[in-house]
Amino acid sequence: MQAEQFLQLLRQSLHDYQLTRSEKSDLKSWLESAEPEPPVISQLRNAAFDLARTAISSQPAEGPSILAWLEDVIRLLHPRQTASADLYARAWFSPQDDCPREICSLISTARHSIDLCVFTITDDRLTSAVIAAHQRGIRIRIITDNEKTADPGSDAQRFQDAGIPLRIDHTQWHMHHKYAIFDRAMLLNGSYNWTRGAAENNEENFLVLNHQPLVNRYQEQFELLWEKLAAFEGS
């Protein structure tokens, strides 16, 4: 069975906005027999997001069911963890470590995409690095909290003025994440907000790692939140 057949199964399963047990079994059987390489897994994952995005656009009332379908599909597509000499994991702590330097390094070495999901961004050094990456053609998306965009020094408007897609949580609750994904392959996550206070004064931390199943999990949540916040665009 070729990848196109897998995609056909996905399309059929989305007709009723749920992934039934038998459909899940069929998809799982294909994955086990085909053993697709990571690039194919990535293509299938992106196709699933595209299908969900199109379905939500045409049937917004079915949004929650479609997102649940997407979560089930993404779980199936998570690649098996294998031992690798290339596994990277490192912890950074502020103020003793030069956290902005590490973040800027990750931004500057990104080749394809950067997805930022950060509660507050006011450190101009990081903002300038993000804008520079955007200007060299890196696909960047940013999610942040609505209340923090009104803080003195918030760089949300700078991102928008630069033409970087940015979505904001307008609920009464906080969008409190502080993580970033580089090239869908490297994750930065921790308590660290992208502020000078976090860099120079606060006791903060973040991890940088390329453990693909964890990266995939965060990428999945980013995509779900990105779609959820589409309803607030223009607010």
N, C-alpha and C positions, 0 to 999 in steps of 0.2 A: 504494500500500500504506500503510495507516494504522499508527500506533504499536502498536496492539493486535496487528497481524499480526507485527510485529517481536518482541513479547513472546511470541507463540505459537511463533515460531522458537526463541526462547531456551528455552522450556519443553521443546520437543521435543529440543533439543540436549543438555539436561541428563539425559535418560532414561538414557544410558549413561555419564554423568559425564565426558564429554569433548567438545571442540568439534572436529569433524572438518574437514578441508579444505573439503569441499563446504558444510558448514554455515557455516563462516567466510566463504566466498565469498558465500553468500546474504545474510548479515547485512551484509557490506561493500557489496554491491550496493544494499541498501535504504538504507543511510546515504548513499551517493553520489547516489542518485536523489531521496531525500526531502529531503536537506539540512536536517535538523531544527535548530531554533533551540536555543541553549544551555539554556533551561529544559526543553525536551523531552529533551535529552541527559541532563540531571541526573535527570529522572524515570526514564529508562530505566536509568541507572546504579544508582539506588536500588532499582529493581525487580530488577535482577540480583543485588544484595546480598541482597535479601529472599528470592529464590529459592534462593540458595546457603545462606543461614542455615537455611531450612526443610529443605533437603536434608540438611544436616549434622546437624540435630536428629533426623531420621528414620533416617539412615544414617551414624552417626559413623565407622564403619570406612572409609567412602569419603571422609572429610574431605580428605586430600591431593589426591585427584583432583578433588574439587569446587572446592577453592581454585585448582587449576591452570586449571580451566574458567573460573572467575571472573576470573582474571588475563587470560586470552585475551579475554574479553568486554570488560573494562575498557579494554584496549589498543585495541580496535576503536572504543570510544566516545569516546576522547580527541578533542576538537575540533581542527580545523585551526588552527594559529597564524596570526593575522592581525595586521598592523601596527595599532597603536592609539596615539592620543595620550594615552590614559588609562593606559598601562603605567606601573606604579610599581615602583621598586626602590631600596632604600637600605641602606647598611651602617652598623651601629652597633658601637662598640668600647668596652669597659670597661678601666680605670675612668674614662677621661676623659669618656665620654658618659653621660648619665643613662638607662641601659638600663631600670631598673625603671619609670621614667616612661613610656617608649615602650610597654613591654609592658602596663602598666596602661591606657594609652590604647586600645590594640587591644582589650583585654578589655572596657572600658567602652563602646566603640562597636559591639561585635558585636550583631547584630540577631536572629540565629537560632540559631547553634551555635558551639561552641568545642570542638575536639578537641586535647587535650594529650598529647604523648608525650615525657616528660622524665625523665631518669635520676634526678634528685633535686630535691625542692622543699622548701625550708626558709625562704624569704623570706616573712615574714608579710604584707608589703605586697602581694605578688602573690597569696598565698593568700586574703587578705581580698577582693581585687578579683574573684577567681574565684568565691568564695562569694556575693558581692553580685550577680554576673551570674546565677548560678544562682537566686538569690532573686527576680530580676526576670523569670524565665521563660526564660532562655537554656538551650538543650539542651547540656549539658557532659558529656564523657567524658574520663577520665584514664587513661593507662597509665604505670606507673613500675616501677622495679626493686625486687625483694623485699629485697635487702640494704640498700638506702638507706632503706627505710621504717623500719628499726630505728635509724637514725642519730639522735643528739640533735637535736631541733628539727624532725624530719621532720613534715610537715603532712598525711601520708596519712590519718591518723585523723581529722583535722579535716574533710577532704573527705568521708569516709565518714559521719561524724556529721551532716554537713550534708545528706546524702542524695544526694550526687553519685556517679554510677556510676564505679567505679575498679577497674581490673584490674591484676594484678601478675604479673611474670615470676618463676616459681619454679624456673627451670632453674639449672644450675651456672654458666651464663654470664650476662653482664650485658645487660640491656635498656638500651643506652647512647645511644639517640637523645636529641636535645634540639630538638624542633620542636613547633610549634603551628599549627593551621589555624583560621582565623576565617571563619565563614559559607561554608565551602567555596570561598572566593575569595581569601583572603590567607594567605600562608605566612610564618612566622617560623622560621628554621633557622640553626644555627651551633654553636659550641662551648659556648655559654653555658648553664650550669645555673642553675636558679631559686633561687639562694642569695645571701646578703649577701656572702659571700666573692667570688663572681663579680662582683658589682656594685661592690665597693669595693676589692678587692685584686688579683684575678687579671687577667692579660691575656687577655681573652675577646672574642668577636665574635658577631654574628648578622646575617643578612640579613632584610629584610622586602620581599616582592615579591608582585605579583598576576599573574604570568605563569601563565595558566590551565593549560597543559599540565603545568608543574611542580607546581602546586597539586594537580592531579588525580592525578599520580603519587604524591605523598605521601599524599593521601587514600586512594588504593588500598591503600598499604602499611599505613596505620593500620587500615583495615577488616579486612585480612587478619590483622594481629596481634591486633586486638580479638577476632576469632573464635577464633584460636588459643589465646588466654589464657582463653577461657571455660571450658576444661577445668580451670583452676586455681581457679575460684571456689569459695569455701568452704574452701580449703586453709588 
